[in-house]
Amino acid sequence: MEECGWDGGDCLIPEYPNCYLAVPGLNGDGGCDGAPYNVEECGWDGGDCEEFNKNYPKCNVEYPRSVGNRKCDGGNYNVEECGWDGGDCEEFNKNYPNCIVGKPKWIGNGKCNGGNYNVEECGWDGGDCPTPAPVTTPAPTAAPTSALVAAPATPSSTEAPKAPKAPKAPKAPKAPKAPKSSKAPKAPKATKAPKGTAVSTKAPTVAASPPASGAIGMKSSFSIALALAALLWLV
């Protein structure tokens, strides 16, 4: 630091007077290091990062030297801006397109890793972890026949409703019975004549005279007189 004269001048880089690094020996050592080495004040890590910056101008990672080292690194390394880790992750992405882990190099390294590594998307850690047995769902048990209740039949919507029955017509009242005709009064019995007296039951014979012409009325009166005489005779 400045108070110590940059380690008595041992940490100063004559070519880059404005470059102050914790480990100045990494500048220009042949390997590209990230910030604060890969900056203009330090000559892009003493020229070590010039090719990297040309190939991946938008790749911002902590250790640029890990890009293209034949080992697939995850996170910000396995992105399009860094060329899928400089081509190191192309095969991995082809085999496990939906596997997202921090260290893809652990997939298939012979050791079973848990967490996001031991999932179907990562091939159960690239085969390092045993494949779990499929879970089978038991079939539902059928209800006993006696427990089944028949659903009520739904009336068809097309059937017309039945017409109500017509009310019965009231019975006609019976006609009143005709009153019995009164019997005619019996004729009074004839008074018997005293014994010893002969009563003739025959009416006296009256000679009928021919009716005079034009005297029809007189004939009727005569017939009535005869009837009265016969009745008095009987009494």
PASEBA-1860 file (N, C-alpha, C; in nm, 3 decimals):
! residues 235
1> MEECGWDG> 0.085/-0.118/0.000/0.000/0.000/0.000/0.089/0.125/0.000 ~ 0.022/0.237/-0.018/0.100/0.360/-0.038/0.179/0.396/0.087 ~ 0.119/0.375/0.209/0.189/0.412/0.333/0.322/0.335/0.350 ~ 0.323/0.216/0.288/0.446/0.134/0.298/0.532/0.145/0.172 ~ 0.505/0.246/0.091/0.583/0.269/-0.029/0.573/0.155/-0.127 ~ 0.446/0.094/-0.124/0.422/-0.018/-0.215/0.527/-0.127/-0.195 ~ 0.537/-0.158/-0.066/0.633/-0.261/-0.023/0.776/-0.219/-0.057 ~ 0.802/-0.091/-0.030/0.937/-0.038/-0.052/0.973/-0.037/-0.198
9> GDCLIPEY> 0.869/-0.032/-0.283/0.892/-0.025/-0.426/0.895/-0.160/-0.492 ~ 0.883/-0.268/-0.407/0.887/-0.402/-0.466/0.759/-0.436/-0.544 ~ 0.647/-0.369/-0.509/0.518/-0.402/-0.573/0.486/-0.308/-0.688 ~ 0.573/-0.216/-0.717/0.545/-0.126/-0.828/0.583/-0.194/-0.959 ~ 0.499/-0.168/-1.059/0.524/-0.224/-1.191/0.567/-0.107/-1.280 ~ 0.691/-0.104/-1.314/0.741/0.012/-1.389/0.661/0.039/-1.515 ~ 0.616/-0.068/-1.586/0.543/-0.046/-1.712/0.405/0.015/-1.688 ~ 0.351/-0.008/-1.567/0.214/0.039/-1.538/0.217/0.112/-1.403
17> PNCYLAVP> 0.262/0.239/-1.406/0.277/0.314/-1.280/0.147/0.333/-1.204 ~ 0.034/0.325/-1.272/-0.097/0.343/-1.205/-0.165/0.210/-1.171 ~ -0.092/0.102/-1.185/-0.148/-0.030/-1.155/-0.101/-0.075/-1.019 ~ -0.198/-0.094/-0.930/-0.165/-0.134/-0.795/-0.236/-0.268/-0.767 ~ -0.157/-0.373/-0.750/-0.210/-0.506/-0.734/-0.164/-0.570/-0.604 ~ -0.246/-0.662/-0.553/-0.207/-0.734/-0.432/-0.092/-0.830/-0.462 ~ -0.099/-0.890/-0.581/0.007/-0.984/-0.622/0.055/-0.939/-0.760 ~ 0.149/-0.846/-0.764/0.196/-0.797/-0.892/0.258/-0.905/-0.979
25> GLNGDGGC> 0.300/-1.016/-0.918/0.364/-1.120/-0.997/0.269/-1.190/-1.091 ~ 0.137/-1.176/-1.069/0.040/-1.238/-1.159/0.024/-1.158/-1.287 ~ 0.070/-1.037/-1.285/0.058/-0.953/-1.405/0.163/-0.997/-1.507 ~ 0.113/-1.042/-1.622/0.204/-1.082/-1.729/0.267/-1.217/-1.705 ~ 0.199/-1.306/-1.629/0.256/-1.438/-1.602/0.212/-1.543/-1.703 ~ 0.133/-1.502/-1.804/0.089/-1.594/-1.908/-0.052/-1.644/-1.890 ~ -0.112/-1.615/-1.777/-0.252/-1.657/-1.753/-0.340/-1.538/-1.729 ~ -0.454/-1.535/-1.796/-0.546/-1.421/-1.783/-0.616/-1.425/-1.649
33> DGAPYNVE> -0.600/-1.319/-1.573/-0.669/-1.304/-1.444/-0.773/-1.193/-1.458 ~ -0.878/-1.206/-1.377/-0.987/-1.107/-1.385/-0.951/-0.979/-1.314 ~ -1.054/-0.898/-1.291/-1.032/-0.771/-1.221/-0.976/-0.798/-1.082 ~ -0.888/-0.712/-1.034/-0.846/-0.585/-1.095/-0.727/-0.597/-1.189 ~ -0.693/-0.720/-1.230/-0.577/-0.737/-1.319/-0.614/-0.702/-1.463 ~ -0.730/-0.748/-1.505/-0.772/-0.729/-1.644/-0.836/-0.591/-1.661 ~ -0.757/-0.489/-1.640/-0.802/-0.351/-1.657/-0.697/-0.277/-1.741 ~ -0.739/-0.165/-1.792/-0.649/-0.089/-1.881/-0.527/-0.039/-1.806
41> ECGWDGGD> -0.542/0.005/-1.676/-0.429/0.058/-1.599/-0.319/-0.047/-1.578 ~ -0.358/-0.175/-1.585/-0.259/-0.283/-1.567/-0.226/-0.352/-1.699 ~ -0.262/-0.286/-1.810/-0.226/-0.338/-1.941/-0.297/-0.469/-1.972 ~ -0.426/-0.481/-1.921/-0.505/-0.604/-1.944/-0.430/-0.727/-1.896 ~ -0.387/-0.711/-1.770/-0.312/-0.818/-1.701/-0.178/-0.843/-1.770 ~ -0.113/-0.730/-1.804/0.019/-0.738/-1.866/0.015/-0.809/-2.000 ~ -0.101/-0.798/-2.069/-0.114/-0.860/-2.201/-0.167/-1.002/-2.196 ~ -0.183/-1.058/-2.075/-0.231/-1.197/-2.065/-0.377/-1.211/-2.109
49> CEEFNKNY> -0.457/-1.105/-2.100/-0.601/-1.115/-2.129/-0.638/-1.055/-2.265 ~ -0.543/-1.016/-2.346/-0.577/-0.953/-2.474/-0.656/-1.048/-2.564 ~ -0.613/-1.172/-2.577/-0.682/-1.269/-2.663/-0.820/-1.304/-2.606 ~ -0.825/-1.318/-2.475/-0.954/-1.349/-2.410/-1.054/-1.237/-2.435 ~ -1.011/-1.113/-2.416/-1.102/-1.000/-2.436/-1.148/-0.990/-2.580 ~ -1.063/-1.034/-2.673/-1.099/-1.029/-2.814/-1.205/-1.134/-2.847 ~ -1.189/-1.254/-2.788/-1.283/-1.363/-2.817/-1.415/-1.350/-2.740 ~ -1.406/-1.298/-2.619/-1.527/-1.289/-2.534/-1.535/-1.149/-2.472
57> PKCNVEYP> -1.569/-1.050/-2.551/-1.566/-0.912/-2.500/-1.670/-0.886/-2.390 ~ -1.777/-0.968/-2.383/-1.882/-0.946/-2.283/-1.880/-1.051/-2.172 ~ -1.773/-1.128/-2.166/-1.763/-1.232/-2.063/-1.696/-1.175/-1.939 ~ -1.772/-1.168/-1.831/-1.720/-1.109/-1.707/-1.717/-1.217/-1.599 ~ -1.602/-1.278/-1.579/-1.585/-1.382/-1.478/-1.462/-1.352/-1.393 ~ -1.456/-1.420/-1.278/-1.346/-1.393/-1.186/-1.213/-1.452/-1.234 ~ -1.221/-1.570/-1.295/-1.099/-1.635/-1.342/-1.109/-1.664/-1.492 ~ -1.078/-1.569/-1.576/-1.088/-1.590/-1.720/-1.003/-1.708/-1.769
65> RSVGNRKC> -0.894/-1.739/-1.697/-0.809/-1.849/-1.741/-0.881/-1.984/-1.734 ~ -0.996/-1.991/-1.659/-1.073/-2.116/-1.651/-1.159/-2.139/-1.775 ~ -1.176/-2.035/-1.854/-1.255/-2.049/-1.978/-1.169/-2.117/-2.083 ~ -1.222/-2.234/-2.129/-1.148/-2.309/-2.230/-1.037/-2.394/-2.172 ~ -1.048/-2.436/-2.044/-0.944/-2.520/-1.984/-0.982/-2.669/-1.988 ~ -1.084/-2.703/-2.071/-1.130/-2.841/-2.091/-1.204/-2.897/-1.971 ~ -1.250/-2.809/-1.885/-1.334/-2.849/-1.772/-1.456/-2.758/-1.770 ~ -1.573/-2.821/-1.770/-1.697/-2.742/-1.775/-1.723/-2.678/-1.639
73> DGGNYNVE> -1.728/-2.547/-1.638/-1.760/-2.473/-1.516/-1.900/-2.413/-1.531 ~ -1.976/-2.409/-1.419/-2.113/-2.358/-1.426/-2.121/-2.210/-1.398 ~ -2.241/-2.167/-1.362/-2.261/-2.027/-1.330/-2.241/-1.936/-1.449 ~ -2.167/-1.827/-1.426/-2.145/-1.729/-1.532/-2.050/-1.777/-1.641 ~ -1.987/-1.891/-1.621/-1.895/-1.944/-1.723/-1.975/-2.013/-1.835 ~ -2.078/-2.087/-1.797/-2.156/-2.163/-1.895/-2.271/-2.079/-1.948 ~ -2.234/-1.969/-2.013/-2.332/-1.879/-2.075/-2.284/-1.846/-2.216 ~ -2.376/-1.795/-2.294/-2.343/-1.766/-2.434/-2.233/-1.661/-2.446
81> ECGWDGGD> -2.234/-1.558/-2.356/-2.134/-1.452/-2.361/-1.992/-1.506/-2.342 ~ -1.980/-1.619/-2.272/-1.847/-1.679/-2.249/-1.825/-1.803/-2.337 ~ -1.908/-1.814/-2.442/-1.889/-1.925/-2.535/-1.911/-2.061/-2.471 ~ -2.008/-2.065/-2.375/-2.037/-2.189/-2.302/-1.908/-2.245/-2.241 ~ -1.842/-2.155/-2.165/-1.715/-2.185/-2.098/-1.607/-2.221/-2.200 ~ -1.604/-2.140/-2.305/-1.500/-2.160/-2.407/-1.512/-2.293/-2.478 ~ -1.636/-2.347/-2.485/-1.659/-2.477/-2.551/-1.647/-2.595/-2.457 ~ -1.608/-2.572/-2.331/-1.590/-2.683/-2.237/-1.724/-2.748/-2.198
89> CEEFNKNY> -1.837/-2.674/-2.208/-1.967/-2.725/-2.162/-2.060/-2.767/-2.276 ~ -2.011/-2.769/-2.399/-2.098/-2.802/-2.512/-2.154/-2.945/-2.501 ~ -2.072/-3.042/-2.469/-2.119/-3.180/-2.458/-2.213/-3.197/-2.338 ~ -2.176/-3.131/-2.228/-2.262/-3.137/-2.109/-2.400/-3.082/-2.139 ~ -2.408/-2.967/-2.205/-2.536/-2.905/-2.237/-2.618/-2.991/-2.331 ~ -2.549/-3.067/-2.417/-2.619/-3.154/-2.510/-2.682/-3.273/-2.436 ~ -2.610/-3.329/-2.339/-2.659/-3.445/-2.265/-2.761/-3.408/-2.157 ~ -2.741/-3.291/-2.095/-2.829/-3.250/-1.984/-2.873/-3.105/-2.007
97> PNCIVGKP> -2.961/-3.080/-2.103/-2.999/-2.942/-2.136/-3.069/-2.868/-2.023 ~ -3.134/-2.942/-1.932/-3.210/-2.877/-1.824/-3.142/-2.893/-1.688 ~ -3.015/-2.933/-1.688/-2.942/-2.952/-1.562/-2.866/-2.824/-1.528 ~ -2.905/-2.762/-1.417/-2.840/-2.637/-1.375/-2.772/-2.661/-1.240 ~ -2.640/-2.667/-1.240/-2.563/-2.689/-1.117/-2.441/-2.596/-1.118 ~ -2.383/-2.577/-1.000/-2.267/-2.488/-0.989/-2.140/-2.548/-1.046 ~ -2.127/-2.679/-1.040/-2.006/-2.746/-1.089/-2.044/-2.864/-1.177 ~ -2.070/-2.839/-1.304/-2.105/-2.948/-1.394/-1.999/-3.058/-1.401
105> KWIGNGKC> -1.873/-3.023/-1.368/-1.765/-3.123/-1.373/-1.788/-3.237/-1.275 ~ -1.877/-3.217/-1.174/-1.905/-3.322/-1.077/-2.001/-3.428/-1.133 ~ -2.073/-3.390/-1.240/-2.168/-3.485/-1.299/-2.090/-3.599/-1.364 ~ -2.114/-3.721/-1.317/-2.048/-3.837/-1.376/-1.902/-3.851/-1.337 ~ -1.864/-3.798/-1.220/-1.723/-3.810/-1.177/-1.698/-3.933/-1.088 ~ -1.800/-4.020/-1.081/-1.784/-4.142/-1.003/-1.826/-4.129/-0.858 ~ -1.873/-4.011/-0.817/-1.917/-3.990/-0.680/-2.059/-3.935/-0.681 ~ -2.145/-3.997/-0.599/-2.286/-3.953/-0.595/-2.297/-3.825/-0.515
113> NGGNYNVE> -2.341/-3.720/-0.582/-2.364/-3.591/-0.518/-2.515/-3.570/-0.504 ~ -2.556/-3.515/-0.391/-2.699/-3.493/-0.369/-2.746/-3.360/-0.421 ~ -2.859/-3.316/-0.365/-2.914/-3.187/-0.406/-2.958/-3.184/-0.550 ~ -2.923/-3.074/-0.618/-2.963/-3.057/-0.757/-2.890/-3.150/-0.853 ~ -2.787/-3.219/-0.804/-2.714/-3.312/-0.890/-2.791/-3.444/-0.906 ~ -2.850/-3.489/-0.797/-2.920/-3.618/-0.798/-3.067/-3.598/-0.833 ~ -3.091/-3.550/-0.954/-3.227/-3.529/-1.004/-3.234/-3.587/-1.145 ~ -3.354/-3.606/-1.191/-3.374/-3.667/-1.323/-3.315/-3.581/-1.433
121> ECGWDGGD> -3.327/-3.445/-1.420/-3.274/-3.355/-1.523/-3.123/-3.369/-1.539 ~ -3.052/-3.411/-1.431/-2.906/-3.429/-1.437/-2.868/-3.576/-1.447 ~ -2.966/-3.661/-1.485/-2.936/-3.803/-1.504/-2.894/-3.872/-1.376 ~ -2.951/-3.825/-1.262/-2.916/-3.882/-1.131/-2.765/-3.874/-1.111 ~ -2.715/-3.749/-1.126/-2.572/-3.719/-1.111/-2.489/-3.795/-1.215 ~ -2.543/-3.794/-1.336/-2.469/-3.858/-1.446/-2.450/-4.006/-1.427 ~ -2.543/-4.070/-1.352/-2.532/-4.214/-1.326/-2.456/-4.248/-1.201 ~ -2.400/-4.146/-1.132/-2.325/-4.174/-1.010/-2.417/-4.217/-0.895
129> CPTPAPVT> -2.546/-4.176/-0.900/-2.643/-4.212/-0.796/-2.740/-4.315/-0.852 ~ -2.779/-4.415/-0.772/-2.872/-4.517/-0.820/-3.005/-4.455/-0.860 ~ -3.060/-4.506/-0.969/-3.190/-4.457/-1.016/-3.299/-4.504/-0.923 ~ -3.379/-4.413/-0.868/-3.486/-4.456/-0.777/-3.591/-4.536/-0.849 ~ -3.651/-4.630/-0.775/-3.758/-4.713/-0.833/-3.880/-4.627/-0.860 ~ -3.949/-4.652/-0.971/-4.068/-4.572/-1.000/-4.175/-4.593/-0.895 ~ -4.244/-4.487/-0.862/-4.350/-4.492/-0.763/-4.478/-4.533/-0.831 ~ -4.536/-4.642/-0.783/-4.662/-4.691/-0.841/-4.778/-4.651/-0.751
137> TPAPTAAP> -4.880/-4.602/-0.813/-5.001/-4.563/-0.739/-5.097/-4.680/-0.734 ~ -5.138/-4.725/-0.613/-5.230/-4.839/-0.607/-5.363/-4.804/-0.670 ~ -5.420/-4.906/-0.738/-5.550/-4.886/-0.802/-5.657/-4.870/-0.696 ~ -5.754/-4.784/-0.717/-5.861/-4.766/-0.618/-5.942/-4.894/-0.604 ~ -5.979/-4.924/-0.479/-6.058/-5.044/-0.451/-6.202/-5.020/-0.490 ~ -6.257/-5.120/-0.562/-6.396/-5.106/-0.607/-6.490/-5.119/-0.489 ~ -6.593/-5.040/-0.486/-6.690/-5.046/-0.378/-6.772/-5.173/-0.389 ~ -6.810/-5.237/-0.275/-6.892/-5.359/-0.282/-7.024/-5.331/-0.351
145> TSALVAAP> -7.076/-5.441/-0.411/-7.201/-5.425/-0.487/-7.315/-5.377/-0.401 ~ -7.317/-5.427/-0.275/-7.428/-5.391/-0.186/-7.427/-5.244/-0.151 ~ -7.311/-5.183/-0.162/-7.301/-5.041/-0.124/-7.342/-4.949/-0.237 ~ -7.356/-5.007/-0.356/-7.391/-4.923/-0.469/-7.538/-4.888/-0.462 ~ -7.569/-4.764/-0.476/-7.707/-4.719/-0.473/-7.744/-4.669/-0.611 ~ -7.850/-4.727/-0.664/-7.892/-4.687/-0.798/-7.941/-4.544/-0.795 ~ -7.891/-4.470/-0.887/-7.933/-4.330/-0.895/-8.074/-4.322/-0.950 ~ -8.156/-4.232/-0.898/-8.293/-4.222/-0.950/-8.292/-4.185/-1.097
153> ATPSSTEA> -8.386/-4.248/-1.168/-8.395/-4.223/-1.312/-8.433/-4.079/-1.337 ~ -8.364/-4.020/-1.426/-8.392/-3.881/-1.461/-8.499/-3.878/-1.569 ~ -8.609/-3.809/-1.545/-8.714/-3.808/-1.649/-8.664/-3.743/-1.776 ~ -8.707/-3.804/-1.885/-8.664/-3.752/-2.015/-8.728/-3.618/-2.040 ~ -8.646/-3.526/-2.086/-8.697/-3.391/-2.112/-8.791/-3.387/-2.231 ~ -8.793/-3.495/-2.316/-8.875/-3.493/-2.436/-9.016/-3.545/-2.409 ~ -9.036/-3.613/-2.293/-9.167/-3.667/-2.267/-9.262/-3.554/-2.228 ~ -9.382/-3.557/-2.291/-9.482/-3.456/-2.260/-9.549/-3.492/-2.128
161> PKAPKAPK> -9.584/-3.395/-2.045/-9.650/-3.427/-1.918/-9.788/-3.485/-1.942 ~ -9.826/-3.579/-1.856/-9.956/-3.642/-1.870/-10.066/-3.543/-1.835 ~ -10.178/-3.550/-1.917/-10.290/-3.460/-1.893/-10.364/-3.504/-1.768 ~ -10.409/-3.410/-1.686/-10.483/-3.448/-1.564/-10.616/-3.513/-1.600 ~ -10.658/-3.608/-1.517/-10.784/-3.676/-1.541/-10.900/-3.579/-1.522 ~ -10.999/-3.594/-1.613/-11.117/-3.508/-1.605/-11.200/-3.548/-1.484 ~ -11.256/-3.452/-1.409/-11.338/-3.487/-1.292/-11.465/-3.559/-1.334 ~ -11.508/-3.653/-1.251/-11.631/-3.729/-1.281/-11.752/-3.636/-1.271
169> APKAPKAP> -11.845/-3.656/-1.367/-11.968/-3.575/-1.365/-12.055/-3.618/-1.248 ~ -12.115/-3.524/-1.177/-12.202/-3.561/-1.063/-12.323/-3.640/-1.110 ~ -12.363/-3.736/-1.027/-12.480/-3.818/-1.062/-12.606/-3.732/-1.061 ~ -12.695/-3.761/-1.160/-12.822/-3.687/-1.168/-12.912/-3.729/-1.053 ~ -12.977/-3.633/-0.989/-13.066/-3.669/-0.876/-13.184/-3.753/-0.924 ~ -13.219/-3.847/-0.841/-13.333/-3.933/-0.877/-13.461/-3.852/-0.876 ~ -13.545/-3.884/-0.974/-13.674/-3.816/-0.983/-13.763/-3.860/-0.867 ~ -13.835/-3.767/-0.806/-13.923/-3.805/-0.692/-14.033/-3.900/-0.739
177> KAPKSSKA> -14.063/-3.996/-0.651/-14.169/-4.092/-0.685/-14.303/-4.021/-0.689 ~ -14.378/-4.063/-0.788/-14.513/-4.006/-0.801/-14.600/-4.052/-0.686 ~ -14.676/-3.964/-0.629/-14.764/-4.004/-0.517/-14.866/-4.107/-0.562 ~ -14.888/-4.202/-0.471/-14.987/-4.306/-0.504/-15.125/-4.244/-0.518 ~ -15.196/-4.290/-0.622/-15.331/-4.238/-0.645/-15.424/-4.287/-0.535 ~ -15.501/-4.195/-0.488/-15.595/-4.229/-0.380/-15.706/-4.319/-0.433 ~ -15.734/-4.420/-0.357/-15.840/-4.513/-0.398/-15.977/-4.446/-0.386 ~ -16.057/-4.481/-0.481/-16.195/-4.428/-0.477/-16.269/-4.485/-0.358
185> PKAPKATK> -16.347/-4.406/-0.291/-16.421/-4.457/-0.173/-16.517/-4.567/-0.212 ~ -16.518/-4.668/-0.126/-16.608/-4.780/-0.153/-16.754/-4.734/-0.142 ~ -16.835/-4.793/-0.230/-16.979/-4.762/-0.225/-17.041/-4.819/-0.099 ~ -17.127/-4.748/-0.037/-17.191/-4.798/0.087/-17.269/-4.925/0.059 ~ -17.253/-5.016/0.157/-17.326/-5.142/0.143/-17.476/-5.115/0.146 ~ -17.549/-5.193/0.065/-17.696/-5.181/0.061/-17.757/-5.234/0.188 ~ -17.858/-5.162/0.237/-17.925/-5.203/0.361/-18.012/-5.323/0.332 ~ -17.988/-5.425/0.413/-18.068/-5.547/0.393/-18.215/-5.519/0.431
193> APKGTAVS> -18.300/-5.572/0.355/-18.444/-5.560/0.384/-18.481/-5.651/0.499 ~ -18.579/-5.616/0.576/-18.621/-5.702/0.687/-18.671/-5.833/0.634 ~ -18.645/-5.937/0.724/-18.686/-6.072/0.686/-18.834/-6.076/0.660 ~ -18.870/-6.161/0.569/-19.010/-6.179/0.532/-19.051/-6.092/0.421 ~ -18.965/-5.991/0.390/-19.001/-5.900/0.280/-18.922/-5.938/0.161 ~ -18.994/-5.968/0.059/-18.925/-6.008/-0.066/-18.885/-5.886/-0.140 ~ -18.756/-5.885/-0.167/-18.701/-5.770/-0.240/-18.661/-5.817/-0.375 ~ -18.710/-5.755/-0.471/-18.673/-5.791/-0.608/-18.549/-5.713/-0.646
201> TKAPTVAA> -18.450/-5.786/-0.692/-18.325/-5.724/-0.732/-18.327/-5.676/-0.873 ~ -18.429/-5.710/-0.939/-18.438/-5.669/-1.077/-18.505/-5.535/-1.086 ~ -18.456/-5.453/-1.169/-18.519/-5.323/-1.192/-18.642/-5.342/-1.274 ~ -18.746/-5.263/-1.251/-18.869/-5.277/-1.330/-18.841/-5.249/-1.474 ~ -18.900/-5.335/-1.553/-18.881/-5.325/-1.697/-18.965/-5.213/-1.748 ~ -18.901/-5.124/-1.819/-18.971/-5.010/-1.878/-18.958/-5.023/-2.026 ~ -19.071/-5.016/-2.089/-19.068/-5.028/-2.234/-19.008/-4.906/-2.292 ~ -18.907/-4.933/-2.377/-18.836/-4.821/-2.439/-18.908/-4.780/-2.562
209> SPPASGAI> -18.943/-4.656/-2.563/-19.009/-4.601/-2.679/-18.906/-4.539/-2.769 ~ -18.931/-4.553/-2.893/-18.833/-4.498/-2.987/-18.820/-4.349/-2.967 ~ -18.696/-4.303/-2.977/-18.676/-4.160/-2.956/-18.740/-4.080/-3.065 ~ -18.801/-3.975/-3.014/-18.861/-3.884/-3.112/-18.751/-3.807/-3.178 ~ -18.783/-3.772/-3.299/-18.680/-3.694/-3.373/-18.665/-3.561/-3.307 ~ -18.542/-3.529/-3.288/-18.510/-3.400/-3.228/-18.524/-3.399/-3.079 ~ -18.542/-3.518/-3.012/-18.561/-3.519/-2.867/-18.450/-3.595/-2.798 ~ -18.330/-3.571/-2.837/-18.213/-3.638/-2.780/-18.193/-3.597/-2.636
217> GMKSSFSI> -18.221/-3.475/-2.601/-18.205/-3.428/-2.464/-18.300/-3.495/-2.370 ~ -18.418/-3.521/-2.413/-18.516/-3.586/-2.330/-18.474/-3.728/-2.300 ~ -18.407/-3.795/-2.392/-18.360/-3.932/-2.372/-18.257/-3.937/-2.261 ~ -18.171/-3.845/-2.254/-18.068/-3.840/-2.150/-18.132/-3.820/-2.015 ~ -18.232/-3.732/-2.004/-18.299/-3.707/-1.876/-18.374/-3.828/-1.832 ~ -18.427/-3.898/-1.925/-18.501/-4.019/-1.893/-18.410/-4.126/-1.840 ~ -18.288/-4.136/-1.898/-18.193/-4.237/-1.851/-18.149/-4.208/-1.710 ~ -18.135/-4.082/-1.675/-18.095/-4.044/-1.541/-18.206/-4.077/-1.443
225> ALALAALL> -18.330/-4.053/-1.480/-18.444/-4.082/-1.393/-18.454/-4.228/-1.364 ~ -18.424/-4.310/-1.465/-18.429/-4.454/-1.445/-18.321/-4.498/-1.348 ~ -18.207/-4.439/-1.360/-18.098/-4.477/-1.270/-18.130/-4.441/-1.128 ~ -18.194/-4.325/-1.104/-18.230/-4.284/-0.970/-18.339/-4.371/-0.913 ~ -18.430/-4.411/-0.994/-18.540/-4.497/-0.948/-18.487/-4.631/-0.905 ~ -18.389/-4.682/-0.982/-18.329/-4.813/-0.947/-18.254/-4.804/-0.817 ~ -18.186/-4.695/-0.793/-18.111/-4.681/-0.671/-18.205/-4.672/-0.550 ~ -18.314/-4.596/-0.565/-18.410/-4.585/-0.454/-18.475/-4.717/-0.428
233> WLV> -18.493/-4.789/-0.529/-18.552/-4.925/-0.515/-18.467/-5.015/-0.434 ~ -18.337/-5.005/-0.452/-18.247/-5.090/-0.377/-18.240/-5.049/-0.232 ~ -18.258/-4.923/-0.202/-18.251/-4.876/-0.065/-18.378/-4.914/0.004
END
